[in-house]
Each structure stands twice: as C-alpha cells, then as structure tokens.
Amino acid sequence: MAYRAQLAWKRDEVMRAVRTGLGRPVQVAELLAPEEPRGHRTKIGLRIGGAAGALTAGLFAPHTREVVAISECEVQDANGTAFALRLVALASKLGVPPFEEESGRGLLRAVVVRVGHGTGELQVTWVLSARSQQYEPALTAAALEAGALSVALNFHAEDGKQLAGSRLVHAGGAARIRAEVCGQSYLVSAGAFFQTSKFGAEALSRQVRAWAGSAPHGRLLDLYSGLGFFGLPLASRFREVVAMEESHAATEDGIASAAGSGVRNISFREGRVESSLRAFLRSGGEATTVIADPPRSGLSAEVAEMLTSELTPERLIYVSCDLDALARDVAVLTQGGMQLEEVQPVEMFPMTKHVETVALFRPNPVLAMARRMGGRR
Ligand SMILES: C[S@@+](CC[C@H](N)C(=O)[O-])C[C@H]1O[C@@H](n2cnc3c(N)ncnc32)[C@H](O)[C@@H]1O
C-alpha cells in the first residue's frame, strides 16, 4: 500500500475502533505522520543465522524461524542497521557459533542496537542462549571498540520467537545511554522500554504535553510510566508527579533521569499499576491529570474501574497501541463516566499495520452532576 494510502487506512481503522467503543460515529484527526516513512525506528534487532565464521543477520521469514539475511532495512535508522551488521561481522571473526533454532545448539541468537534519540549514542545487547566464559568478554570488547557506549548481555534459553529473554546483565561501558526528546533528557538502560520511533516519540510527547494542561497545586499521575517519558517534562507544571511502573530497570532509569535533569517533584512507585494505584487511593491520593500508556493489552478492568469510580481526574490522557484494546477501553471509560473529547492517531510504525492513538477524556458533566447529587451512575 502506498504510504499516503496507509495513513488514510489507519485513520479509518482508528475511527472504526472508537465508533465500536462509543456506539456512535466520531471525528478523528488526520494522523500525525512524518513526510518520509523511512529511517525512524531506533531499536534494531537482528536474528543470527549462518555458521561459525560465516554468520548472517536478518529477520525471520514469515511463519518460520529461518533467518533471511538483510543488508539494509528502510524503516530502521540507517546508521543503527549498519552498526548492527558491523557487529555481526565482528562476532563472525571471533568464531562465535550461531544458535540453531532446530537443534537448540549454538550460542548467538540476536543482536539488538538502540540508537539514542537526538544523541546518536549506541547501546548494544548481545542475545545469547546461555552464559559463555569463552565469548562474553570478546563480544563485549568488540562492541565497545566498534563504538558502542553501553553493552549488555541477554540470556534467552526459551524456545520461542521472542527476540530476547528476560535475564539481562550490564556487561561494559556506561550503564545507560542518553536520549533527548523535545528538549527532555532521558537516561536509558538496555532493559527498559523506550519509544522506538524518532518521529513517533516526538509527536506523542508533544500531543500529551498539549493536552495535559497545568495545575501548579495539582498532581499528575503517570501510569505505566516507563522511565517517566511523559511525567518528567510535565513536572514543572504540577506540584507533584507520581509515576507508576512495574519494570525495575525503567523505574531506576526514571530516578536517574530525574536526578540528571534536576526534576525533584517526581516520585516513582515500582510495581503493578493495579496494586500501586490501589495503595495510592487507600491513602487518600487524588490527581488532577492522569496519563495512562498501558501495554498492548490495554487497561485491566481493575485499573479502569479505579480511574472512573474512584479517581475521576479532570483530564485523562490515554495512549493506546492496539485497536482492539482502544475500542474496549473507550467503551469501559465512557460507560464508567468519562467523556471522550478528542482522538489523535500518531504514525509510530510506518509500513506496518500498527497505529498509536492518543485520546483525551474528561468527566461526563451529566454523570458528574448525578454523582454529586447522590444519584446512581
Ligand atoms: C507502552 S510502554 C509505555 C512506557 C512509557 N509511558 C513511555 O512512553 O516510554 C508500557 C509500560 O508499562 C509497563 N507495564 C506493563 N504492564 C504493567 C502493569 N500492570 N503495571 C505497571 N506497569 C506495567 C511496561 O513495563 C512498560 O514500561
């Protein structure tokens, strides 16, 4: 599909999802999209194939685990891809055996390169099937010599298509690279989530900042905060920001990023939003503005219920990367007493079927009045 046609199709899909959730048609803005769809992806993950001394790197062919070697990839940052391929050539010279999907033998499964937004700093993660005293030091040294600022090792023994496993250790260089988005600096470790599109990260950040308002005496809740991607740049507009995130690495990165940027009024609560938000409400916590950027599965019923029945913020900015979750969450939030005010799709993943959507909700005045008068919702 031609790029412009993709954008129109994605807007229709968002319109359809929102209409399904609301039960009536709704206007949706044109996608915020880059002029040029190429070169935006900053996280480059290449699977390893071939043989020891003659490694290849690329992507799995559809529905198989056969590595199709690539020499470039148009949606990815060109320097990042070239760097990843250079690393694979170095691993090849070292004689590292590739992991064999069929037999489960071999070591090197993938290499992941992250390019710092706005800084170009390079972070490398070697994905290995097991620990290896023989190759770990050499792979780490090779990546550092090639120009990586930060090197990590990921151990992935599972039989699955996932690119990487859950165990990760810092192996050399700096623990974090620096990224900069719309003037905010972030310190990012290899294990933490960071937005993967250069254009998308900026557009998303700008849109959320535009809708977040400001309340010098109010509190902002940044739910599913990662390293405080939204909360950090908004901290100067609120008395306090509370960020909730389950990943230890992202939480630690958020604390480091706040210290590095001199932001003192943000605190991070590590744990599932389900339990952190429950504890926050039990202690009488309130919020003026809430940002919720859940994973693909969307809001759990428990979190949606707490947002609509107990927290009822003046503004709820909801970010979705999945159309089914968007439809369901629009239904749950509006039935729970919020009113959908605006919908802005963002082109995060050009040349794929995925689309990111930002939606602004406010309390439904009729339901809010009924609630004040003690009426049933
Ligand atoms: C789509 S990412 C968004 C992160 C951040 N808002 C950003 O823009 O960089 C979703 C985040 O939610 C976290 N997460 C997923 N499920 C969670 C849960 N139940 N409670 C807390 N955090 C969760 C993930 O670790 C991830 O960092």
The ligand as an SDF file (V2000), in Angstrom:
LIG
                    3D

 27 29  0  0  0  0  0  0  0  0999 V2000
    3.8150    1.1660   26.2170 C   0  0  0  0  0  0  0  0  0  0  0  0
    5.0120    1.1950   27.4880 S   0  0  0  0  0  0  0  0  0  0  0  0
    4.9410    2.9020   27.9120 C   0  0  0  0  0  0  0  0  0  0  0  0
    6.0430    3.4270   28.7650 C   0  0  0  0  0  0  0  0  0  0  0  0
    6.1280    4.9570   28.8640 C   0  0  0  0  0  0  0  0  0  0  0  0
    4.8510    5.5880   29.0840 N   0  0  0  0  0  0  0  0  0  0  0  0
    6.7990    5.5480   27.6560 C   0  0  0  0  0  0  0  0  0  0  0  0
    6.1240    6.2320   26.8660 O   0  0  0  0  0  0  0  0  0  0  0  0
    8.0120    5.3470   27.4830 O   0  0  0  0  0  0  0  0  0  0  0  0
    4.1490    0.3920   28.7780 C   0  0  0  0  0  0  0  0  0  0  0  0
    4.9020    0.2900   30.0900 C   0  0  0  0  0  0  0  0  0  0  0  0
    4.0290   -0.3260   31.0470 O   0  0  0  0  0  0  0  0  0  0  0  0
    4.7650   -1.2210   31.8580 C   0  0  0  0  0  0  0  0  0  0  0  0
    3.7430   -2.1630   32.3820 N   0  0  0  0  0  0  0  0  0  0  0  0
    3.0970   -3.1520   31.7190 C   0  0  0  0  0  0  0  0  0  0  0  0
    2.1290   -3.6900   32.4920 N   0  0  0  0  0  0  0  0  0  0  0  0
    2.1690   -3.0310   33.6800 C   0  0  0  0  0  0  0  0  0  0  0  0
    1.4020   -3.1010   34.8910 C   0  0  0  0  0  0  0  0  0  0  0  0
    0.4040   -3.9490   35.0260 N   0  0  0  0  0  0  0  0  0  0  0  0
    1.7160   -2.2550   35.8940 N   0  0  0  0  0  0  0  0  0  0  0  0
    2.7480   -1.3730   35.7530 C   0  0  0  0  0  0  0  0  0  0  0  0
    3.4880   -1.2340   34.6270 N   0  0  0  0  0  0  0  0  0  0  0  0
    3.1960   -2.0570   33.6060 C   0  0  0  0  0  0  0  0  0  0  0  0
    5.8310   -1.7850   30.9600 C   0  0  0  0  0  0  0  0  0  0  0  0
    6.9460   -2.2060   31.7180 O   0  0  0  0  0  0  0  0  0  0  0  0
    6.1540   -0.5680   30.0700 C   0  0  0  0  0  0  0  0  0  0  0  0
    7.2130    0.1850   30.6090 O   0  0  0  0  0  0  0  0  0  0  0  0
  1  2  1  0
  2  3  1  0
  2 10  1  0
  3  4  1  0
  4  5  1  0
  5  6  1  0
  5  7  1  0
  7  8  2  0
  7  9  1  0
 10 11  1  0
 11 12  1  0
 11 26  1  0
 12 13  1  0
 13 14  1  0
 13 24  1  0
 14 15  1  0
 14 23  1  0
 15 16  2  0
 16 17  1  0
 17 18  1  0
 17 23  2  0
 18 19  1  0
 18 20  2  0
 20 21  1  0
 21 22  2  0
 22 23  1  0
 24 25  1  0
 24 26  1  0
 26 27  1  0
M  CHG  2   2   1   9  -1
M  END
$$$$
